[in-house]
Amino acid sequence: MRLDGVLFFPVTPFDAAGDLAEAVLARHVADGVAAGAGGVFTACGTGEFNALDLGEYGRAITAAVSATRGRVPVLGGAGGTLPAARAVAREAAARGADGLLLMPPYLVNAPAAGLVRYVRDVAAATELPVIIYQRGNARFTPEAVAELAQMPNIIGFKDGLGDLDLLQRIILRVREAGHRDFTFFNGLPTAEFTMPAYRGLGVTLYSSAVFAFAPEIAIAFHKALTAGDEALVRCLLTGFYLPLVELRDLVPGYAVSLVKAGVRLRGLEVGGVRAPLVDPSVEHVERLERIVATGLELAGA
């Protein structure tokens, strides 16, 4: 499995009754692939993994796999309690996913040895490639990641902490151990905002929540970043990403619910978010609409 380009994290649509809307998800994914996504991460953080039961999760993976038709890899989220994470891993494999993004275990803080055991136990439940997600209560040591990289189906590491000193140590230790093909990527919310810093560590992949509702902006930013067009990168960071991040930070959970609101603004009815998240206020949606309009203008869309 090879990941490249902009990594797409679709939202999970719900209908008026609050049920999973598979046909809408399939369209959302198909539109994203057509727009140039390099990989589809279904039912992960942006896709409200925490709010789905196992049946809904499986149906969401099936919809995404069907919509991509093998054009790009489809990865599913996993995490939570160990039994639940194992069950999700097996369900993702049964539904045709190409890999897993393994999110933090449920609530508890654990030493590095405990996190290693958790990741190993989940990875052993499936032959799917697994990417570790460092975030929240899942904070890994360089030695722990180097140890996990020895497992054949653990292929990458997504950083959602933003501790660049720690990430550099992890990268160096993994490379020192000979794992040259091990993949690293930026998994911070609104990851484009910090990509100039991550590229300084040699991390070129990132998850793009913006791609879910404004692929034109996300693609323009990615092209400018990879081409070394610093003027356009700075323009988009200042005129679009900065006000978006400032709006995102106003309310806990807006990193997800603003994305869903953005998808609705662009014409796809994906419903609202499930509790405990809250949908943005009317005022904040109007502000988001203005931010998107400015971003599209700056991107030449």
C-alpha positions as CSV (number, residue, x, y, z in Angstrom):
1,M,0.0,0.0,0.0
2,R,1.4,3.4,-1.0
3,L,0.0,6.7,0.2
4,D,0.7,9.8,-1.8
5,G,-0.7,13.3,-2.3
6,V,-3.6,14.7,-0.2
7,L,-5.0,12.2,2.3
8,F,-8.8,12.5,2.4
9,F,-10.7,12.0,5.7
10,P,-14.4,12.0,4.7
11,V,-17.2,12.9,7.1
12,T,-19.8,10.2,8.0
13,P,-23.2,11.4,6.7
14,F,-26.4,10.9,8.7
15,D,-29.9,11.2,7.3
16,A,-32.8,13.2,8.8
17,A,-33.5,10.3,11.2
18,G,-29.9,10.2,12.4
19,D,-29.1,7.0,10.6
20,L,-26.0,6.3,8.5
21,A,-26.5,7.5,4.9
22,E,-24.4,5.1,2.9
23,A,-25.3,6.4,-0.5
24,V,-24.3,10.0,0.5
25,L,-21.0,8.7,1.9
26,A,-20.3,6.8,-1.3
27,R,-20.9,10.0,-3.3
28,H,-18.7,12.0,-0.9
29,V,-15.9,9.5,-1.3
30,A,-16.3,9.2,-5.1
31,D,-16.2,13.0,-5.4
32,G,-13.1,13.2,-3.3
33,V,-11.3,10.6,-5.3
34,A,-12.2,12.4,-8.5
35,A,-10.8,15.6,-7.0
36,G,-7.4,14.0,-6.5
37,A,-7.3,12.3,-3.1
38,G,-4.3,10.1,-2.6
39,G,-6.0,7.9,0.0
40,V,-9.3,7.7,1.8
41,F,-9.4,7.3,5.6
42,T,-13.0,6.3,6.4
43,A,-14.7,6.4,9.8
44,C,-11.7,8.0,11.5
45,G,-11.7,11.1,13.6
46,T,-13.3,13.4,11.1
47,G,-15.7,10.5,10.3
48,E,-16.9,10.3,13.9
49,F,-15.4,6.9,14.6
50,N,-16.3,7.3,18.3
51,A,-20.0,7.7,17.5
52,L,-20.5,4.6,15.2
53,D,-21.5,1.1,16.2
54,L,-19.8,-1.9,14.6
55,G,-22.6,-2.4,12.1
56,E,-22.5,1.2,11.0
57,Y,-18.7,1.1,10.8
58,G,-18.8,-1.9,8.5
59,R,-21.3,-0.4,6.2
60,A,-19.3,2.8,6.0
61,I,-16.2,0.9,5.0
62,T,-18.2,-1.0,2.4
63,A,-19.5,2.3,0.9
64,A,-16.0,3.8,0.7
65,V,-14.5,0.7,-0.8
66,S,-17.2,0.5,-3.4
67,A,-16.9,4.2,-4.2
68,T,-13.1,4.1,-4.7
69,R,-13.2,1.1,-7.0
70,G,-9.6,0.3,-6.2
71,R,-8.3,3.6,-7.4
72,V,-6.7,4.6,-4.1
73,P,-6.3,2.8,-0.7
74,V,-9.1,2.9,1.8
75,L,-8.2,2.8,5.5
76,G,-10.6,2.5,8.4
77,G,-10.3,3.8,11.8
78,A,-9.8,1.6,14.9
79,G,-9.3,2.2,18.5
80,G,-10.9,2.4,21.9
81,T,-11.0,-0.7,24.2
82,L,-8.8,-3.6,23.1
83,P,-11.7,-6.0,22.4
84,A,-13.5,-3.2,20.4
85,A,-10.4,-2.3,18.5
86,R,-9.8,-6.0,17.5
87,A,-13.4,-6.4,16.4
88,V,-13.2,-3.2,14.3
89,A,-9.9,-4.4,12.8
90,R,-11.5,-7.7,11.7
91,E,-14.6,-5.9,10.4
92,A,-12.4,-3.6,8.3
93,A,-10.6,-6.5,6.7
94,A,-13.9,-8.4,6.0
95,R,-15.3,-5.3,4.3
96,G,-12.4,-4.9,2.0
97,A,-10.3,-2.1,3.6
98,D,-6.7,-1.8,2.6
99,G,-5.4,-0.7,6.1
100,L,-6.1,0.7,9.5
101,L,-5.5,3.9,11.3
102,L,-5.1,2.9,15.0
103,M,-6.3,5.6,17.3
104,P,-5.7,5.9,21.0
105,P,-7.0,3.3,23.5
106,Y,-10.0,4.2,25.7
107,L,-9.2,7.0,28.2
108,V,-6.5,5.3,30.3
109,N,-3.0,6.7,30.4
110,A,-0.4,4.0,30.0
111,P,3.4,3.7,29.8
112,A,5.1,3.0,26.5
113,A,5.2,-0.7,27.2
114,G,1.5,-0.8,27.6
115,L,0.9,1.2,24.3
116,V,3.3,-1.3,22.6
117,R,1.2,-4.2,23.8
118,Y,-2.0,-2.5,22.8
119,V,-0.8,-1.8,19.2
120,R,0.7,-5.3,18.9
121,D,-2.5,-7.0,20.1
122,V,-4.7,-5.0,17.6
123,A,-2.2,-5.5,14.7
124,A,-2.2,-9.3,15.5
125,A,-6.0,-9.4,15.0
126,T,-5.6,-8.7,11.2
127,E,-3.2,-8.9,8.3
128,L,-4.1,-5.3,7.3
129,P,-1.3,-2.7,7.3
130,V,-1.6,-0.6,10.4
131,I,-0.7,3.1,10.9
132,I,-0.3,4.2,14.6
133,Y,-1.9,7.5,15.6
134,Q,-0.1,9.4,18.3
135,R,-2.6,11.7,20.0
136,G,-4.1,12.4,23.4
137,N,-3.3,9.7,25.8
138,A,-1.3,7.7,23.2
139,R,2.2,9.3,23.5
140,F,4.9,7.0,22.2
141,T,8.6,6.9,23.0
142,P,11.2,6.6,20.1
143,E,12.1,3.2,21.4
144,A,8.5,2.1,21.4
145,V,7.9,3.1,17.8
146,A,11.1,1.5,16.6
147,E,10.0,-1.7,18.3
148,L,6.6,-1.6,16.7
149,A,8.1,-0.9,13.3
150,Q,9.6,-4.4,13.4
151,M,6.1,-5.9,13.0
152,P,5.5,-6.5,9.3
153,N,2.0,-5.0,9.2
154,I,2.8,-1.9,11.2
155,I,3.8,0.5,8.4
156,G,3.5,4.1,9.6
157,F,3.0,6.7,12.3
158,K,0.6,9.6,12.3
159,D,1.6,12.4,14.6
160,G,-1.3,14.3,16.3
161,L,0.7,15.8,19.1
162,G,2.7,18.5,17.4
163,D,5.8,17.8,19.6
164,L,8.4,18.2,16.9
165,D,11.3,17.4,19.2
166,L,9.7,14.1,20.1
167,L,8.8,13.4,16.5
168,Q,12.3,14.0,15.3
169,R,13.6,11.6,17.9
170,I,11.1,9.0,16.8
171,I,12.0,9.4,13.1
172,L,15.7,9.2,13.8
173,R,15.4,6.1,15.9
174,V,13.1,4.3,13.4
175,R,15.5,5.1,10.5
176,E,18.5,4.1,12.6
177,A,16.8,0.7,13.2
178,G,16.7,0.3,9.4
179,H,13.1,0.9,8.7
180,R,13.5,3.1,5.6
181,D,10.0,2.5,4.2
182,F,8.2,3.3,7.4
183,T,5.8,6.2,6.7
184,F,5.3,9.3,8.8
185,F,2.7,12.0,8.4
186,N,1.2,15.1,10.0
187,G,-2.1,14.3,11.7
188,L,-2.7,17.6,13.6
189,P,-6.1,19.2,13.1
190,T,-6.0,21.5,10.0
191,A,-2.6,19.9,9.3
192,E,-1.8,22.3,6.4
193,F,-1.3,25.0,9.0
194,T,1.8,23.3,10.4
195,M,3.1,21.6,7.2
196,P,6.0,24.0,6.6
197,A,7.4,22.9,10.0
198,Y,6.8,19.2,9.4
199,R,8.5,19.3,6.0
200,G,11.6,20.5,7.9
201,L,11.7,17.1,9.5
202,G,11.2,15.3,6.2
203,V,7.5,14.6,6.8
204,T,5.7,15.3,3.5
205,L,2.4,13.5,4.0
206,Y,-0.5,15.0,6.0
207,S,-4.2,14.5,6.6
208,S,-6.4,17.2,5.1
209,A,-9.8,17.9,6.7
210,V,-10.1,20.8,4.4
211,F,-10.2,18.5,1.4
212,A,-13.5,17.1,2.6
213,F,-15.3,20.4,1.9
214,A,-12.9,22.5,-0.2
215,P,-10.8,20.1,-2.3
216,E,-9.9,23.0,-4.6
217,I,-8.2,24.8,-1.8
218,A,-6.5,21.7,-0.4
219,I,-5.1,20.7,-3.8
220,A,-3.9,24.3,-4.5
221,F,-2.1,24.3,-1.2
222,H,-0.5,20.9,-1.8
223,K,0.7,21.9,-5.2
224,A,2.1,25.1,-3.9
225,L,3.8,23.4,-1.0
226,T,5.4,20.6,-3.1
227,A,6.4,23.0,-5.8
228,G,8.1,25.4,-3.4
229,D,5.7,28.3,-4.2
230,E,6.3,30.0,-0.8
231,A,4.3,33.1,-1.8
232,L,1.1,31.1,-2.5
233,V,1.6,28.9,0.6
234,R,1.9,32.0,2.7
235,C,-1.1,33.6,1.0
236,L,-3.3,30.6,1.7
237,L,-2.0,30.2,5.2
238,T,-2.7,33.8,6.0
239,G,-5.9,34.3,4.2
240,F,-7.7,31.0,4.6
241,Y,-6.1,28.6,7.0
242,L,-5.4,31.1,9.8
243,P,-9.0,32.3,10.1
244,L,-10.2,28.7,9.8
245,V,-8.0,27.6,12.7
246,E,-9.1,30.6,14.8
247,L,-12.7,29.7,14.2
248,R,-12.0,26.0,14.9
249,D,-10.5,26.8,18.2
250,L,-13.6,28.6,19.5
251,V,-15.5,25.5,20.5
252,P,-14.3,22.0,21.4
253,G,-15.1,19.5,18.7
254,Y,-15.2,22.1,15.9
255,A,-12.3,20.3,14.2
256,V,-15.0,17.8,13.2
257,S,-18.3,19.7,13.2
258,L,-16.9,22.6,11.2
259,V,-15.8,20.2,8.5
260,K,-19.2,18.7,8.3
261,A,-20.8,22.1,8.1
262,G,-18.4,22.9,5.3
263,V,-19.5,19.8,3.4
264,R,-23.1,21.0,3.8
265,L,-22.2,24.5,2.6
266,R,-20.7,23.0,-0.6
267,G,-24.0,21.3,-1.4
268,L,-23.9,17.8,0.0
269,E,-26.4,17.0,2.7
270,V,-24.5,15.0,5.3
271,G,-26.5,15.9,8.3
272,G,-25.2,17.0,11.7
273,V,-22.8,15.6,14.2
274,R,-23.7,13.0,16.9
275,A,-23.3,13.8,20.6
276,P,-21.2,14.7,22.4
277,L,-20.2,17.0,19.5
278,V,-22.3,20.0,18.6
279,D,-23.1,21.6,15.3
280,P,-21.7,25.1,14.7
281,S,-23.9,28.1,15.4
282,V,-25.6,30.0,12.6
283,E,-23.1,32.8,13.1
284,H,-20.1,30.5,12.9
285,V,-21.5,28.8,9.8
286,E,-21.8,32.2,8.1
287,R,-18.3,33.0,9.2
288,L,-17.1,29.6,7.7
289,E,-18.8,30.4,4.5
290,R,-16.9,33.7,4.2
291,I,-13.6,32.0,5.0
292,V,-14.3,29.3,2.3
293,A,-15.2,32.0,-0.3
294,T,-11.9,33.8,0.4
295,G,-10.0,30.5,0.2
296,L,-11.5,29.6,-3.2
297,E,-10.6,33.0,-4.5
298,L,-7.0,32.8,-3.3
299,A,-6.8,29.3,-4.8
300,G,-8.0,30.5,-8.1
301,A,-11.0,28.3,-8.0
